[in-house]
């Protein structure tokens, strides 16, 4: 069932999927309110939501104009929808309207004012409801934490975290929160089972974890730091947690976690203009950028790339792309494949010139070579999934660092292979074994080391006889990742010997 949903939502980027998820929760809440399952006026709920989304969008537009920053309407819509789910839906007085104005204004302002080097520090919705709780003394009720809404929150949330591959972070967060809840229940003699039941069914524990904990810009990027971040937030959000007479709240727990995420997370944000475009394979371009300041990253890591443009389609203005360049190079490179039904993002990119601006931020990813240089490796790439391996191999060439590596590169036709000159240079200088596989062309027309075929267990055994002694790195389309992972597990390779890269960038 989950794989079915993965396939259905594969064409959605993270932000559009999040907007859909939040909208479905609000729609479900409206229906339940209409049938008196939830104690809210469905009309007030719709009006409150509309105002929160509209004013979030408006204030974001005004702030971007004041600070001369690119407009990102998706983020403001998401913030408005989150606020609609954590602020009690009312539309009864002037006070309600002023509160909506205050909370949306503070949320959007926090992105531009509470920021360091153009990166905002806090989740906008969380910081807004925190500030209003100590100012106008109006706070968030987090009414989304309802047993009636739990099925929608749970099913959609699982789909969401699978999409962004942060299941482990969520598990650490939930486990930490339930452990702290249990400890307080024992101390207060309030009943462990009842406390755990309330934490899961009638608190914002899961909603905050699915939606706000995992926000990329205010959470750490590497796995180890993500675990600590999740434990900190999870341990602080139970309502029983207090320091002397001060009791924490979901927004306070998240804000403290945001501070930790900033201190131990990536802080880079670059404003880059296209320097040149190079065709490296059929329907594939290499975009070259010259950064105005050094960027620290490891070969194989990725960044979030925002491309402001008009008439943005449902797939949005943001993408995650792996850096095809090596840290040893002075430029940054993106290898991107285009299709006939490409998104508005990619159409804008392919038509871009030297005046086209992209905003790159949040260096992330654990798809990096092991520190142990003697460990034997196998790189398996499908199509444009070759980009992290281009980064790694170029780094090894420039550093003259020899490692025992076999590269299996799969594509449809002989003209679909990108960066072939880099890999041939690595073969000559570093003795890296490179093999090309085509599912359609006759391999004889492509020269030595090329074959016709697709990934299979027998092929791996043939090309990598000592496969059981190696660590495998896989990058490519989702279907290829899944199939290759299953093949390797079928060869009795342990999971720790398989490293998969995930990046939602094919559309």
C-alpha positions as CSV (number, residue, x, y, z in Angstrom):
1,X,0.0,0.0,0.0
2,X,2.8,2.4,0.9
3,X,4.6,1.7,-2.3
4,X,1.4,2.5,-4.2
5,X,1.2,5.9,-2.5
6,X,4.9,6.4,-3.2
7,X,4.3,5.9,-6.9
8,X,1.2,8.2,-6.9
9,X,3.0,11.1,-5.2
10,X,6.4,10.6,-6.9
11,X,5.7,13.6,-9.2
12,X,5.0,16.0,-6.3
13,X,7.9,17.9,-4.8
14,X,8.0,18.1,-1.0
15,X,6.4,21.5,-0.8
16,X,3.4,20.7,-3.0
17,X,2.8,17.5,-1.2
18,X,2.9,19.3,2.2
19,X,0.3,21.8,0.9
20,X,-1.9,18.9,-0.2
21,X,-1.5,17.1,3.1
22,X,-2.4,20.2,5.2
23,X,-5.3,21.0,2.9
24,X,-6.7,17.5,3.3
25,X,-6.5,17.7,7.1
26,X,-8.4,21.0,7.0
27,X,-11.0,19.6,4.6
28,X,-11.4,16.6,6.9
29,X,-11.8,18.9,9.9
30,X,-14.4,21.0,8.1
31,X,-16.5,17.9,7.3
32,X,-16.2,16.6,10.9
33,X,-17.2,20.0,12.2
34,X,-20.2,20.0,10.0
35,X,-21.3,16.7,11.4
36,X,-20.6,17.9,15.0
37,X,-17.7,15.5,15.5
38,X,-15.4,18.4,16.1
39,X,-16.7,21.3,18.2
40,X,-16.0,24.0,15.7
41,X,-18.2,26.1,13.4
42,X,-17.2,24.9,9.8
43,X,-17.9,28.4,8.5
44,X,-15.5,29.9,11.0
45,X,-12.9,27.2,10.1
46,X,-13.0,28.1,6.4
47,X,-12.9,31.8,7.1
48,X,-10.1,31.6,9.6
49,X,-8.1,29.4,7.2
50,X,-8.7,31.7,4.3
51,X,-7.6,34.8,6.3
52,X,-4.5,33.1,7.7
53,X,-3.3,31.9,4.3
54,X,-4.1,35.2,2.6
55,X,-2.4,37.4,5.2
56,X,0.6,35.0,5.3
57,X,1.0,35.4,1.5
58,X,0.5,39.2,1.7
59,X,3.0,39.8,4.5
60,X,5.5,37.4,2.8
61,X,5.2,39.5,-0.4
62,X,5.6,42.7,1.5
63,X,8.6,41.5,3.4
64,X,10.3,40.2,0.3
65,X,9.8,43.6,-1.3
66,X,11.2,45.5,1.7
67,X,14.2,43.2,2.0
68,X,14.6,42.9,-1.8
69,X,14.5,39.1,-1.6
70,X,12.9,36.6,-4.0
71,X,9.3,35.7,-3.3
72,X,8.5,32.1,-2.4
73,X,4.7,31.8,-2.2
74,X,4.8,28.1,-1.4
75,X,6.4,28.7,2.0
76,X,3.8,31.4,3.0
77,X,0.9,29.2,2.0
78,X,2.3,26.3,4.1
79,X,2.8,28.6,7.1
80,X,-0.8,29.9,6.8
81,X,-2.2,26.3,6.6
82,X,-0.1,25.3,9.7
83,X,-1.4,28.2,11.6
84,X,-4.9,27.3,10.7
85,X,-4.4,23.9,12.3
86,X,-2.9,25.1,15.5
87,X,-4.9,28.3,16.2
88,X,-8.5,27.7,17.3
89,X,-10.7,28.7,14.3
90,X,-12.8,31.7,15.3
91,X,-14.2,34.7,13.4
92,X,-16.3,36.4,16.0
93,X,-14.7,39.7,16.9
94,X,-12.2,42.4,16.1
95,X,-9.8,40.7,18.5
96,X,-9.8,37.6,16.4
97,X,-8.9,39.5,13.2
98,X,-6.1,41.5,15.0
99,X,-4.7,38.2,16.3
100,X,-4.7,36.7,12.8
101,X,-2.9,39.8,11.5
102,X,-0.4,39.7,14.4
103,X,0.4,36.0,14.1
104,X,0.8,36.0,10.3
105,X,2.8,39.2,10.3
106,X,5.2,37.9,13.0
107,X,5.5,34.5,11.1
108,X,6.6,36.2,7.9
109,X,8.7,38.8,9.5
110,X,10.7,36.1,11.4
111,X,11.9,34.7,8.1
112,X,13.6,38.0,7.2
113,X,14.5,39.5,10.6
114,X,15.3,36.5,12.8
115,X,17.8,35.3,10.2
116,X,21.6,35.0,9.9
117,X,23.2,35.1,6.4
118,X,19.8,35.0,4.7
119,X,18.8,31.8,6.5
120,X,15.9,32.0,9.0
121,X,16.5,30.4,12.3
122,X,13.1,29.4,13.5
123,X,10.0,27.7,12.1
124,X,7.8,30.7,11.2
125,X,4.6,29.3,12.6
126,X,6.2,28.2,15.9
127,X,7.9,31.5,16.5
128,X,4.8,33.5,15.7
129,X,2.6,31.6,18.2
130,X,5.3,31.8,20.8
131,X,5.6,35.6,20.5
132,X,1.9,36.1,20.6
133,X,1.7,34.0,23.8
134,X,4.0,36.3,25.6
135,X,2.8,39.5,23.9
136,X,-1.0,39.7,23.4
137,X,-1.3,36.6,25.6
138,X,-3.1,34.7,22.9
139,X,-1.6,31.3,22.3
140,X,-2.1,28.3,20.0
141,X,-4.4,25.6,21.1
142,X,-2.9,23.0,18.7
143,X,-6.4,21.8,18.1
144,X,-5.2,19.5,15.3
145,X,-4.2,17.1,18.1
146,X,-7.6,15.3,18.0
147,X,-8.4,11.6,17.9
148,X,-11.0,12.3,15.2
149,X,-8.3,13.7,12.9
150,X,-5.7,11.2,13.8
151,X,-6.3,8.8,10.8
152,X,-5.8,11.7,8.3
153,X,-2.8,13.0,10.2
154,X,-1.2,9.6,10.5
155,X,-1.7,8.3,6.9
156,X,-0.7,11.5,5.2
157,X,2.2,12.1,7.6
158,X,3.7,8.7,6.8
159,X,3.4,9.4,3.1
160,X,5.1,12.7,3.7
161,X,8.1,11.5,5.7
162,X,8.7,8.7,3.3
163,X,8.8,11.2,0.5
164,X,11.5,13.3,2.3
165,X,13.2,10.2,3.7
166,X,13.2,11.3,7.4
167,X,11.5,8.3,9.0
168,X,14.4,7.8,11.3
169,X,14.2,11.4,12.6
170,X,10.5,10.9,13.3
171,X,11.1,7.6,15.2
172,X,13.7,9.2,17.5
173,X,11.4,12.1,18.1
174,X,8.3,10.0,19.0
175,X,10.3,7.5,21.1
176,X,11.9,10.3,23.1
177,X,8.6,12.1,23.7
178,X,6.9,8.9,24.8
179,X,9.8,8.0,27.2
180,X,9.6,11.4,28.8
181,X,5.8,11.1,29.0
182,X,6.2,7.8,30.7
183,X,8.7,9.1,33.2
184,X,6.4,12.0,34.2
185,X,3.4,9.7,34.5
186,X,5.3,7.4,36.9
187,X,6.5,10.4,38.9
188,X,3.1,12.0,39.0
189,X,1.3,8.7,39.5
190,X,-1.1,9.7,36.7
191,X,-1.3,6.4,34.9
192,X,1.2,5.4,32.2
193,X,-1.3,3.9,29.7
194,X,-3.6,6.9,29.9
195,X,-0.8,9.4,29.5
196,X,0.6,7.5,26.5
197,X,-2.8,7.3,24.9
198,X,-3.4,11.0,25.3
199,X,0.1,11.8,23.9
200,X,-0.6,9.8,20.7
201,X,-4.3,10.6,20.2
202,X,-5.1,14.0,21.7
203,X,-1.8,15.9,21.4
204,X,0.0,17.5,18.5
205,X,2.9,15.1,18.9
206,X,2.5,13.4,15.5
207,X,1.4,16.5,13.5
208,X,4.4,18.5,14.8
209,X,6.7,15.6,14.0
210,X,5.4,15.1,10.4
211,X,5.1,18.7,9.4
212,X,7.3,21.1,11.5
213,X,10.1,18.9,13.0
214,X,11.2,17.9,9.5
215,X,11.3,21.3,7.9
216,X,14.6,21.3,5.9
217,X,15.7,24.9,6.5
218,X,15.4,24.8,10.3
219,X,16.6,21.2,11.0
220,X,20.0,19.5,10.7
221,X,21.0,17.7,7.5
222,X,23.3,14.9,8.6
223,X,21.9,11.8,10.2
224,X,23.7,11.9,13.6
225,X,22.7,15.5,14.3
226,X,19.1,14.8,13.2
227,X,18.9,12.2,15.9
228,X,19.9,14.6,18.6
229,X,17.7,17.3,17.3
230,X,14.7,14.9,17.2
231,X,15.4,13.7,20.8
232,X,15.6,17.3,22.1
233,X,12.4,18.4,20.5
234,X,10.6,15.1,21.4
235,X,11.7,15.4,25.0
236,X,10.5,18.9,25.4
237,X,7.0,18.9,23.9
238,X,5.0,16.7,26.4
239,X,2.8,19.1,28.5
240,X,4.1,17.7,31.8
241,X,7.6,19.0,31.1
242,X,8.6,22.0,33.2
243,X,11.5,23.8,34.6
244,X,10.6,25.1,38.1
245,X,7.2,26.8,37.5
246,X,7.6,27.2,33.7
247,X,5.9,24.6,31.5
248,X,7.1,24.1,28.0
249,X,4.8,23.9,25.0
250,X,5.1,22.3,21.5
251,X,6.3,25.6,20.0
252,X,8.9,26.2,22.7
253,X,10.3,22.6,22.3
254,X,10.5,23.2,18.5
255,X,12.2,26.6,18.8
256,X,14.8,25.2,21.2
257,X,15.4,22.4,18.6
258,X,15.7,25.0,15.9
259,X,18.5,26.7,17.8
260,X,20.3,23.4,18.1
261,X,19.7,22.8,14.4
262,X,21.2,26.1,13.5
263,X,24.3,25.7,15.7
264,X,25.1,22.2,14.3
265,X,23.6,22.4,10.8
266,X,24.6,23.9,7.5
267,X,24.4,27.7,7.3
268,X,25.3,28.4,3.7
269,X,23.1,30.3,1.3
270,X,24.3,31.3,-2.1
271,X,22.8,33.6,-4.8
272,X,24.1,32.2,-8.1
273,X,23.8,33.1,-11.7
274,X,24.2,30.7,-14.5
275,X,27.7,31.1,-16.0
276,X,27.3,28.6,-18.9
277,X,25.4,25.5,-20.0
278,X,27.1,22.5,-21.5
279,X,25.4,19.6,-23.2
280,X,26.9,16.4,-21.6
281,X,24.4,13.8,-22.9
282,X,21.1,13.6,-24.7
283,X,18.6,15.9,-23.1
284,X,21.1,16.6,-20.3
285,X,22.8,19.9,-19.5
286,X,25.6,20.7,-17.2
287,X,24.9,24.1,-15.5
288,X,28.0,25.9,-14.3
289,X,28.0,28.5,-11.6
290,X,30.8,30.7,-10.2
291,X,30.2,31.2,-6.4
292,X,31.1,34.5,-4.9
293,X,32.4,32.8,-1.8
294,X,33.8,29.3,-1.0
295,X,31.4,26.5,-0.4
296,X,32.3,23.7,2.0
297,X,30.8,20.3,1.1
298,X,31.7,16.7,0.6
299,X,31.6,14.9,-2.8
300,X,28.2,13.4,-3.3
301,X,26.2,15.9,-1.2
302,X,23.2,17.9,-2.5
303,X,21.6,21.4,-2.0
304,X,18.2,22.9,-2.2
305,X,17.9,25.1,-5.3
306,X,15.2,27.7,-5.6
307,X,14.4,29.2,-9.0
308,X,12.0,32.2,-8.7
309,X,9.8,32.3,-11.8
310,X,6.3,33.3,-13.0
311,X,3.5,30.9,-13.6
312,X,4.9,28.2,-11.3
313,X,3.2,24.9,-11.8
314,X,2.1,22.5,-9.1
315,X,5.6,21.1,-8.8
316,X,6.9,24.4,-7.3
317,X,10.0,26.6,-7.5
318,X,12.3,24.4,-5.4
319,X,14.3,21.3,-6.1
320,X,17.0,19.2,-4.5
321,X,19.9,18.6,-6.9
322,X,23.1,16.8,-6.2
323,X,26.3,18.8,-6.8
324,X,28.0,17.3,-9.8
325,X,31.1,19.4,-9.1
326,X,33.9,18.4,-6.8
327,X,35.1,20.5,-3.8
328,X,38.4,20.7,-5.6
329,X,36.8,22.8,-8.4
330,X,36.3,26.5,-8.2
331,X,32.9,26.3,-9.8
332,X,29.6,24.5,-8.9
333,X,27.9,22.2,-11.4
334,X,24.5,20.7,-11.7
335,X,23.8,17.9,-14.2
336,X,20.1,18.0,-15.1
337,X,18.1,15.9,-17.5
338,X,15.1,17.3,-19.3
339,X,11.9,15.7,-20.5
340,X,9.2,16.7,-22.9
341,X,6.7,17.2,-20.1
342,X,9.2,19.0,-17.8
343,X,8.0,21.2,-15.0
344,X,7.8,25.0,-15.2
345,X,11.0,25.0,-13.1
346,X,13.0,23.0,-15.6
347,X,11.6,24.9,-18.5
348,X,12.7,28.2,-16.9
349,X,16.1,26.6,-16.2
350,X,16.7,25.4,-19.7
351,X,15.8,28.8,-21.1
352,X,18.0,30.5,-18.6
353,X,20.9,32.8,-19.4
354,X,23.6,34.6,-17.5
355,X,21.0,36.7,-15.8
356,X,19.1,33.8,-14.4
357,X,19.3,33.6,-10.6
358,X,19.2,30.5,-8.5
359,X,19.4,30.4,-4.7
360,X,21.3,27.5,-3.3
361,X,21.1,26.5,0.3
362,X,21.3,23.8,2.9
363,X,24.2,21.5,2.0
364,X,23.0,18.1,3.0
365,X,23.3,14.4,2.5
366,X,25.1,11.3,3.8
367,X,25.8,9.9,0.4
368,X,29.5,10.3,0.7
369,X,32.5,8.1,0.4
370,X,33.7,6.2,3.6
371,X,36.6,7.7,5.5
372,X,38.4,4.3,5.3
373,X,40.2,4.6,2.0
374,X,41.0,0.9,1.8
375,X,37.3,-0.1,1.8
376,X,36.3,-1.6,-1.6
377,X,33.4,0.2,-3.3
378,X,30.9,-0.3,-6.1
379,X,29.1,2.7,-7.6
380,X,25.8,1.9,-9.4
381,X,24.3,4.7,-11.4
382,X,21.1,5.0,-13.4
383,X,20.8,7.8,-15.9
384,X,21.4,11.3,-14.4
385,X,22.0,9.5,-11.1
386,X,25.6,9.6,-12.2
387,X,26.0,13.2,-10.8
388,X,27.3,12.3,-7.2
389,X,29.7,9.8,-8.7
390,X,31.0,12.5,-11.1
391,X,31.7,14.6,-8.0
392,X,33.4,11.8,-6.1
393,X,35.5,10.6,-9.1
394,X,36.6,14.1,-10.0
395,X,37.7,14.6,-6.4
396,X,39.7,11.4,-6.4
397,X,41.4,12.5,-9.7
398,X,42.3,15.9,-8.4
399,X,43.6,14.5,-5.2
400,X,45.3,11.6,-6.9
401,X,43.6,9.4,-4.4
402,X,43.5,5.7,-5.4
403,X,40.6,3.6,-4.2
404,X,39.4,0.2,-5.2
405,X,36.2,1.2,-7.0
406,X,34.0,-0.4,-9.7
407,X,31.4,1.8,-11.5
408,X,28.4,0.2,-13.2
409,X,26.7,2.9,-15.2
410,X,23.2,2.1,-16.7
411,X,21.4,4.1,-19.3
412,X,19.0,3.6,-22.2
413,X,21.2,4.5,-25.2
414,X,24.8,5.3,-25.9
415,X,24.1,9.0,-26.1
416,X,22.5,9.0,-22.6
417,X,25.9,8.7,-20.8
418,X,27.1,11.9,-19.1
419,X,30.6,12.8,-18.0
420,X,32.1,9.9,-19.7
421,X,35.5,11.7,-20.1
422,X,35.8,12.0,-16.4
423,X,35.3,8.3,-15.8
424,X,37.7,7.4,-18.6
425,X,40.3,9.7,-17.1
426,X,39.8,7.9,-13.7
427,X,40.2,4.5,-15.5
428,X,43.6,5.7,-16.9
429,X,44.9,7.5,-13.9
430,X,43.4,5.7,-10.9
431,X,42.7,2.2,-12.3
432,X,39.0,2.5,-11.5
433,X,36.9,-0.1,-13.2
434,X,34.2,1.5,-15.3
435,X,31.5,-0.4,-17.2
436,X,28.6,1.0,-19.3
437,X,25.3,-0.8,-19.8
438,X,22.6,0.0,-22.3
439,X,19.1,-1.4,-22.3
440,X,18.4,-0.4,-25.9
441,X,21.5,0.2,-28.1
442,X,23.8,-2.5,-29.5
443,X,26.7,-2.3,-27.1
444,X,29.2,-3.0,-29.9
445,X,28.7,0.5,-31.3
446,X,29.9,2.0,-28.1
447,X,33.4,0.7,-27.8
448,X,35.2,-1.2,-25.0
449,X,33.8,-1.8,-21.5
450,X,30.2,-1.4,-22.8
451,X,27.5,-4.0,-22.8
452,X,23.8,-4.4,-23.5
453,X,21.8,-5.3,-20.4
454,X,20.0,-4.2,-17.3
455,X,20.8,-4.6,-13.6
456,X,20.5,-8.1,-12.3
457,X,22.0,-10.3,-9.6
458,X,23.9,-12.4,-12.3
459,X,25.3,-9.3,-13.8
460,X,26.7,-8.1,-10.5
461,X,28.2,-11.5,-9.8
462,X,29.9,-11.4,-13.2
463,X,31.2,-7.8,-13.1
464,X,32.1,-7.7,-9.4
465,X,33.2,-11.3,-8.4
466,X,34.1,-10.1,-4.9
467,X,30.8,-8.2,-4.4
468,X,30.4,-9.7,-0.9
469,X,33.5,-7.8,0.2
470,X,32.3,-4.4,-1.1
471,X,30.1,-1.5,-0.1
472,X,27.5,-0.5,-2.7
473,X,26.4,3.0,-3.5
474,X,23.3,3.4,-5.6
475,X,21.9,6.5,-7.2
476,X,19.2,6.9,-9.9
477,X,15.4,7.0,-10.4
478,X,13.2,5.7,-7.5
479,X,12.2,2.5,-9.3
480,X,15.9,1.7,-10.1
481,X,16.9,2.4,-6.5
482,X,14.2,0.0,-5.2
483,X,15.0,-2.7,-7.7
484,X,18.7,-2.6,-7.2
485,X,18.4,-2.6,-3.4
486,X,16.2,-5.7,-3.6
487,X,18.8,-7.4,-5.9
488,X,21.6,-6.7,-3.5
489,X,19.6,-7.9,-0.5
490,X,18.9,-11.0,-2.6
491,X,22.6,-11.6,-2.9
492,X,22.7,-11.7,1.0
493,X,24.4,-8.3,1.3
494,X,23.7,-6.7,4.7
495,X,21.8,-3.4,4.7
496,X,24.8,-1.6,6.2
497,X,26.7,-2.4,3.0
498,X,24.1,-0.6,0.8
499,X,24.0,3.2,0.6
500,X,21.2,4.8,-1.4
501,X,20.9,8.4,-2.6
502,X,17.5,10.0,-2.8
503,X,16.8,13.2,-4.6
504,X,13.4,14.3,-5.9
505,X,14.7,16.0,-9.1
506,X,13.6,14.0,-12.1
507,X,10.5,16.1,-13.0
